[in-house]
Amino acid sequence: MASDIIRPKLVYADSAGNIYDDPDLEMLVRNGRELMPPRPGDWIPLPPESEFFLLPGRRAVGFDPETGEVETVDGLAVAAFVCPGYTLTGLAAFVREAAAPVLPLFAYGALGFLGDRFYVCAKHVDRDARQVFRGISSQKIHDGAGALLKRFPDNRLIRHLSSCALKYCCPAARNLALGRFEAPLPTSTSCNASCIGCISLQSPDSGFPSTQNRITFTPTPTEILEVMRAHAEREKRPVFSFGQGCEGEPLTQSAVIGETVAAYRAGGGKGTVNVNTNGSMPDRLGALARAGLDSVRVSLNSARANAYEAYYRPKGYGFGDVAAFAVAAKDAGLFVSLNYLYHPGLSDTEDEIEALIRLVTDCQADLIQMRNLNIDPDLYLNVLEKAGVPAQATMGFANFTKRLRKNCPWTTFGYFNPYLEPLV
């Protein structure tokens, strides 16, 4: 069946890692377990600073517009990991071989090629240049980290974050070294959840490694204050965030955070102080708000209890506590963001969006940060299917956001924790 619609061509790779485009087959995307052509307007030129991933044990598949058939090729499937500020709207399509390894903890965007450039299924949701490093030399980041180490030679948190910047190329830690935007403040060695896709701690039998090392100590309020004050000296609109990828749940160290924030504010400290959290401990929120907290970002993969708890595997709390935390944060006068980990084919279903609209309405969320869940899509599907989450037709990212805007017009979409202008 011929078609006049022009779509990017299938991309695949050989065993040596060379990437090719197929002149006859068009790209497909994966939504849940369904393979389909990308929706109109769903693909954009691959943004700068994105990366290519080869998917071992997975053969590339494409669509033949002449026959209307899906065809599998001999080459490896190729995916794109888009740079921050973008949300993937379709995942890489592939046929998984029996012995294929579990994929590392990244998000795997559908990639195609047309004319002289690559395309990816994604949307630009936040134009903040916070994690754009084009034109910034690695030497400048190295020098910035070195200067902090020299100034605070005994500060364990600065040593840890310098390693994050130089070894793991963590964008937040690199920004701290550069003295700009948002400063990360990891504090917690432990967590009260055991997320399937935890990026800082994985058991040996998980089949895949964590992508970064979890902090091994709890910094003192003095150590944290030194980081905050040094950052505020260089950044006029500083954002400080507890709760990073290299730690557990920050609310488990709420006493340390509260003492630190209160001391920072008592000393005239300015800027936005935020906690990125799983929202598991509503009872600890009041003390943090009184100490001078400005905002919270509550992370969730789903607004449905069964899907949430299957992925987070919470210990001593449930999804009801998360919803209560978001409501309590708004009642306390805090800026409330939902860090919604969007997964094409599972997030954009009728049951999910109805549940999300209820949650956003109940807590009057100010912002929905549209990030992607970093996980092997087959692993994630298996987890949710075992939890009884039904497969449903998908509406696509554009319709998903349109429904949210219509039902929750007060909220906005983005990617980063915003700087909040002082009220006085």
C-alpha positions as CSV (number, residue, x, y, z in Angstrom):
1,M,0.0,0.0,0.0
2,A,1.7,3.2,-1.2
3,S,1.6,6.4,0.9
4,D,2.4,10.0,0.1
5,I,3.4,10.6,3.7
6,I,7.2,11.2,4.0
7,R,8.7,9.9,7.2
8,P,12.3,9.4,8.3
9,K,14.0,6.2,7.3
10,L,14.8,3.3,9.5
11,V,18.2,3.5,11.2
12,Y,20.2,0.4,12.1
13,A,23.8,-0.5,13.0
14,D,26.3,-3.3,12.1
15,S,28.3,-5.2,14.7
16,A,31.1,-2.7,14.5
17,G,28.8,0.2,15.5
18,N,28.5,1.8,12.1
19,I,25.1,3.4,11.6
20,Y,23.2,3.2,8.4
21,D,19.8,4.3,7.1
22,D,17.6,1.9,5.0
23,P,16.4,3.7,1.8
24,D,13.3,1.5,1.5
25,L,12.0,1.2,5.1
26,E,10.5,3.9,7.3
27,M,11.1,4.3,11.0
28,L,8.7,2.8,13.5
29,V,8.1,3.7,17.1
30,R,7.2,1.5,20.0
31,N,4.3,2.4,22.3
32,G,3.9,-0.2,25.0
33,R,4.2,-3.5,23.0
34,E,2.7,-2.0,19.9
35,L,4.9,-1.0,16.9
36,M,3.5,1.8,14.7
37,P,4.6,4.7,12.5
38,P,5.2,7.9,14.4
39,R,2.2,10.2,14.7
40,P,2.2,13.2,12.4
41,G,4.3,16.0,13.9
42,D,5.8,13.7,16.5
43,W,9.4,13.8,15.2
44,I,11.9,16.6,15.3
45,P,15.6,17.0,14.3
46,L,17.8,15.3,16.9
47,P,18.8,18.0,19.4
48,P,22.4,18.8,20.0
49,E,24.1,17.0,22.9
50,S,21.9,13.9,22.4
51,E,23.5,10.5,22.2
52,F,23.2,7.3,20.2
53,F,22.8,3.9,21.8
54,L,23.1,0.5,20.1
55,L,20.7,-2.0,21.5
56,P,22.4,-5.4,21.9
57,G,20.3,-8.5,21.2
58,R,17.7,-6.4,19.5
59,R,17.1,-6.3,15.7
60,A,15.9,-3.2,14.0
61,V,12.5,-3.1,12.4
62,G,11.0,-0.8,9.9
63,F,7.8,-0.1,7.9
64,D,7.6,-0.8,4.2
65,P,5.2,1.9,2.8
66,E,4.7,-0.1,-0.5
67,T,3.5,-3.3,1.2
68,G,2.2,-1.9,4.5
69,E,4.3,-4.6,6.2
70,V,6.6,-4.4,9.2
71,E,10.1,-5.9,8.3
72,T,12.9,-7.0,10.5
73,V,16.5,-6.3,9.2
74,D,19.7,-8.0,10.2
75,G,21.2,-4.9,11.9
76,L,21.1,-3.8,15.5
77,A,18.4,-1.4,16.6
78,V,19.6,2.1,17.4
79,A,18.1,4.5,19.8
80,A,18.6,8.1,20.9
81,F,19.0,9.4,24.4
82,V,17.9,13.0,24.1
83,C,19.4,15.9,26.0
84,P,17.6,17.5,29.0
85,G,14.7,19.7,28.2
86,Y,13.1,17.2,25.8
87,T,10.6,14.4,26.4
88,L,10.6,11.3,24.3
89,T,7.2,10.6,22.7
90,G,8.0,7.3,21.1
91,L,10.5,4.6,21.9
92,A,12.9,2.7,19.6
93,A,11.2,-0.2,17.8
94,F,13.0,-3.6,17.8
95,V,12.6,-7.3,17.9
96,R,14.2,-8.7,21.0
97,E,16.2,-11.9,20.7
98,A,15.9,-14.6,23.4
99,A,19.4,-14.0,24.9
100,A,19.2,-10.2,24.8
101,P,20.7,-8.6,28.0
102,V,18.6,-6.2,30.1
103,L,19.3,-2.6,28.8
104,P,21.0,-0.1,31.1
105,L,19.0,2.6,32.8
106,F,18.4,5.1,30.0
107,A,15.5,6.1,27.9
108,Y,15.6,4.8,24.3
109,G,14.0,7.2,21.8
110,A,12.9,6.2,18.3
111,L,15.5,7.4,15.8
112,G,15.2,7.9,12.1
113,F,17.1,9.6,9.2
114,L,15.9,11.9,6.4
115,G,17.8,14.1,4.0
116,D,21.0,14.9,5.8
117,R,20.0,14.7,9.4
118,F,18.8,12.4,12.2
119,Y,15.3,12.7,13.7
120,V,13.9,11.6,17.0
121,C,10.4,11.3,18.4
122,A,10.4,13.9,21.1
123,K,9.0,17.3,22.2
124,H,10.9,20.3,23.5
125,V,9.2,21.0,26.9
126,D,11.6,23.4,28.5
127,R,13.8,26.0,26.9
128,D,15.8,26.7,30.0
129,A,19.5,26.4,29.0
130,R,20.4,25.0,32.5
131,Q,22.0,21.8,31.2
132,V,23.3,23.0,27.9
133,F,27.1,22.9,27.9
134,R,27.9,23.7,24.3
135,G,30.9,26.1,24.1
136,I,32.0,25.3,27.7
137,S,35.3,23.5,27.8
138,S,35.9,20.5,30.1
139,Q,38.9,22.4,31.4
140,K,36.6,25.2,32.7
141,I,34.5,22.6,34.6
142,H,37.7,20.9,35.9
143,D,39.1,24.3,37.1
144,G,35.8,25.2,38.8
145,A,35.7,21.9,40.7
146,G,39.3,22.3,41.6
147,A,38.7,25.8,43.0
148,L,36.0,24.5,45.3
149,L,38.2,21.6,46.5
150,K,41.0,24.0,47.2
151,R,38.7,26.4,49.1
152,F,37.0,23.7,51.1
153,P,39.6,20.9,51.4
154,D,37.8,19.1,54.3
155,N,34.3,19.3,52.9
156,R,33.2,15.7,51.9
157,L,30.2,16.9,50.0
158,I,32.3,19.1,47.7
159,R,34.6,16.1,47.1
160,H,31.7,13.9,46.3
161,L,30.1,16.5,43.9
162,S,33.4,17.2,42.2
163,S,33.7,13.5,41.4
164,C,30.1,13.5,40.1
165,A,31.1,16.4,37.8
166,L,34.4,15.0,36.6
167,K,33.8,11.3,36.6
168,Y,30.1,10.9,35.8
169,C,29.6,14.2,34.0
170,C,26.5,14.9,36.1
171,P,24.9,18.1,34.7
172,A,23.9,19.3,38.1
173,A,27.4,18.8,39.6
174,R,29.0,20.4,36.5
175,N,26.8,23.5,37.0
176,L,27.9,23.7,40.6
177,A,31.5,23.7,39.4
178,L,30.6,26.5,37.0
179,G,28.8,28.4,39.7
180,R,25.5,28.7,37.7
181,F,21.9,27.7,37.9
182,E,20.9,24.9,40.3
183,A,23.2,23.4,43.0
184,P,22.7,19.7,43.9
185,L,22.7,18.9,47.6
186,P,22.7,15.1,48.1
187,T,22.3,14.0,51.7
188,S,20.8,10.6,52.1
189,T,22.5,7.2,52.0
190,S,19.3,5.2,52.3
191,C,15.9,5.0,50.8
192,N,12.4,3.8,51.8
193,A,11.7,2.5,48.3
194,S,13.3,-0.1,46.1
195,C,12.7,1.2,42.6
196,I,13.0,-1.2,39.8
197,G,15.0,1.4,37.9
198,C,17.0,3.0,40.8
199,I,20.0,4.7,39.2
200,S,22.1,4.8,42.3
201,L,21.7,1.3,43.8
202,Q,21.0,-2.0,42.2
203,S,21.3,-5.5,43.6
204,P,23.8,-7.9,41.9
205,D,20.9,-10.1,40.6
206,S,19.1,-7.2,38.9
207,G,20.9,-7.9,35.6
208,F,22.1,-4.3,35.1
209,P,24.2,-1.9,37.0
210,S,23.3,1.5,38.5
211,T,24.5,4.3,36.4
212,Q,26.1,6.2,39.2
213,N,27.3,5.6,42.8
214,R,25.2,6.5,45.8
215,I,26.6,8.9,48.3
216,T,28.2,6.9,51.2
217,F,27.9,9.5,54.0
218,T,25.5,12.0,55.4
219,P,27.0,15.5,55.1
220,T,26.8,17.8,58.1
221,P,24.8,21.0,58.0
222,T,28.1,22.9,58.0
223,E,29.2,21.0,54.9
224,I,25.9,21.7,53.1
225,L,25.9,25.3,54.1
226,E,29.4,25.8,52.6
227,V,28.1,24.5,49.3
228,M,25.0,26.7,49.4
229,R,26.8,29.9,50.3
230,A,29.6,29.4,47.8
231,H,27.0,28.8,45.1
232,A,25.0,31.9,46.1
233,E,28.1,34.0,45.8
234,R,28.4,33.3,42.1
235,E,24.8,32.7,41.0
236,K,22.3,35.7,41.3
237,R,19.3,33.4,41.0
238,P,20.3,30.3,42.8
239,V,18.3,27.1,43.1
240,F,19.3,24.6,45.8
241,S,17.9,21.0,45.5
242,F,18.1,18.2,48.0
243,G,17.3,14.9,46.4
244,Q,19.6,13.9,43.6
245,G,20.2,10.8,41.5
246,C,23.3,9.9,43.6
247,E,21.4,9.5,46.8
248,G,18.4,7.8,48.4
249,E,15.3,9.5,49.7
250,P,16.1,13.0,51.1
251,L,13.1,12.9,53.6
252,T,14.9,10.2,55.5
253,Q,17.4,13.0,56.4
254,S,14.7,15.7,57.0
255,A,16.3,16.8,60.3
256,V,19.6,17.5,58.7
257,I,17.9,19.3,55.8
258,G,15.7,21.4,58.1
259,E,18.6,22.4,60.3
260,T,20.6,23.4,57.2
261,V,17.8,25.4,55.6
262,A,17.0,27.2,58.8
263,A,20.6,28.2,59.3
264,Y,20.9,29.4,55.7
265,R,17.8,31.5,55.9
266,A,18.9,32.9,59.3
267,G,22.1,34.1,57.8
268,G,20.2,36.0,55.1
269,G,20.5,33.2,52.4
270,K,18.5,33.9,49.3
271,G,17.3,31.8,46.5
272,T,15.0,28.9,46.0
273,V,15.4,25.8,48.2
274,N,13.8,22.7,46.8
275,V,13.5,19.1,47.8
276,N,13.2,16.4,45.1
277,T,11.3,13.6,46.9
278,N,9.2,10.5,46.5
279,G,6.7,12.3,48.8
280,S,6.5,9.3,51.2
281,M,6.5,11.3,54.5
282,P,3.8,14.0,54.7
283,D,4.4,14.3,58.5
284,R,7.9,15.8,57.9
285,L,6.8,18.5,55.5
286,G,5.6,21.1,58.1
287,A,9.0,21.4,59.8
288,L,10.8,21.9,56.4
289,A,8.3,24.5,55.3
290,R,8.9,26.4,58.6
291,A,12.6,26.2,58.1
292,G,12.5,28.0,54.8
293,L,11.8,25.5,52.1
294,D,10.2,27.0,49.0
295,S,9.3,24.1,46.7
296,V,8.9,20.3,46.4
297,R,9.2,18.1,43.4
298,V,7.3,14.8,43.8
299,S,8.5,12.0,41.5
300,L,6.1,9.4,40.2
301,N,5.9,7.0,37.3
302,S,2.1,6.8,37.5
303,A,-0.9,8.3,39.3
304,R,-2.4,4.8,39.7
305,A,-1.6,3.0,43.0
306,N,-1.0,-0.4,41.4
307,A,1.4,0.9,38.7
308,Y,3.2,3.2,41.2
309,E,3.7,0.6,43.8
310,A,4.8,-2.0,41.3
311,Y,7.7,0.2,40.2
312,Y,8.6,2.0,43.4
313,R,8.2,-1.0,45.7
314,P,7.7,1.3,48.7
315,K,8.7,0.3,52.2
316,G,6.3,1.5,54.9
317,Y,4.2,3.9,52.8
318,G,1.9,3.7,49.8
319,F,0.7,5.9,46.9
320,G,-1.9,7.4,49.2
321,D,0.9,9.0,51.3
322,V,2.4,10.5,48.1
323,A,-0.9,12.1,47.1
324,A,-1.4,13.4,50.6
325,F,2.1,14.8,50.6
326,A,1.5,16.8,47.4
327,V,-1.8,18.2,48.8
328,A,-0.1,19.1,52.1
329,A,2.8,20.9,50.3
330,K,0.3,23.1,48.5
331,D,-1.6,23.8,51.7
332,A,1.8,24.8,53.3
333,G,2.2,27.4,50.6
334,L,5.0,25.6,48.7
335,F,5.4,25.5,45.0
336,V,4.5,21.9,43.9
337,S,6.0,20.2,40.9
338,L,5.2,16.6,39.8
339,N,8.3,14.9,38.3
340,Y,6.2,12.8,36.0
341,L,8.3,10.0,34.5
342,Y,6.5,9.7,31.1
343,H,6.7,6.3,29.3
344,P,5.1,6.2,25.8
345,G,2.4,3.6,25.5
346,L,1.8,3.4,29.2
347,S,1.5,7.0,30.4
348,D,-0.7,8.2,27.5
349,T,-3.7,5.8,28.2
350,E,-7.2,6.7,29.3
351,D,-7.0,5.2,32.8
352,E,-3.6,6.9,33.5
353,I,-4.6,10.4,32.4
354,E,-7.8,10.3,34.3
355,A,-5.9,9.4,37.4
356,L,-3.3,12.0,36.8
357,I,-5.9,14.7,36.3
358,R,-7.4,13.8,39.6
359,L,-4.0,14.0,41.4
360,V,-3.1,17.4,39.7
361,T,-6.6,18.7,40.6
362,D,-6.4,17.6,44.2
363,C,-2.9,19.1,44.9
364,Q,-3.2,22.0,42.4
365,A,0.2,21.2,41.1
366,D,2.0,24.3,39.7
367,L,4.2,22.4,37.3
368,I,4.5,19.0,35.7
369,Q,8.1,18.2,34.8
370,M,7.8,15.9,31.8
371,R,10.8,13.6,32.0
372,N,11.2,10.1,30.8
373,L,11.5,6.9,32.8
374,N,15.0,5.5,32.3
375,I,14.4,1.8,32.0
376,D,14.5,-1.2,29.6
377,P,10.9,-1.0,28.2
378,D,10.5,-4.8,28.2
379,L,11.4,-4.9,31.9
380,Y,9.0,-2.1,32.7
381,L,6.1,-3.7,30.8
382,N,6.7,-7.1,32.5
383,V,6.6,-5.4,36.0
384,L,3.3,-3.6,35.3
385,E,1.7,-6.6,33.6
386,K,2.4,-8.7,36.7
387,A,0.8,-6.0,38.8
388,G,-2.4,-6.2,36.8
389,V,-2.0,-2.9,35.0
390,P,-4.1,-3.4,31.8
391,A,-2.8,-2.7,28.3
392,Q,-4.8,0.1,26.6
393,A,-4.9,2.1,23.5
394,T,-2.7,5.1,23.5
395,M,-3.5,8.7,22.7
396,G,0.0,10.1,22.0
397,F,1.9,12.8,23.8
398,A,0.1,15.7,22.0
399,N,-3.3,14.5,23.1
400,F,-2.0,13.6,26.5
401,T,-0.8,17.2,27.2
402,K,-3.9,18.7,25.5
403,R,-6.2,16.8,27.9
404,L,-4.1,17.9,30.9
405,R,-4.2,21.6,29.8
406,K,-7.9,21.5,29.3
407,N,-8.7,19.9,32.6
408,C,-5.9,21.6,34.7
409,P,-5.4,25.0,33.1
410,W,-3.5,26.4,36.1
411,T,-0.6,24.0,35.7
412,T,2.3,24.3,33.3
413,F,4.8,21.9,31.7
414,G,8.6,22.0,31.9
415,Y,11.6,20.0,32.9
416,F,13.6,21.9,35.5
417,N,13.0,23.2,39.0
418,P,12.3,26.9,38.5
419,Y,13.8,29.8,40.4
420,L,11.0,31.4,42.3
421,E,11.0,35.1,42.6
422,P,10.9,36.3,46.3
423,L,7.5,37.4,47.5
424,V,8.9,40.5,49.1
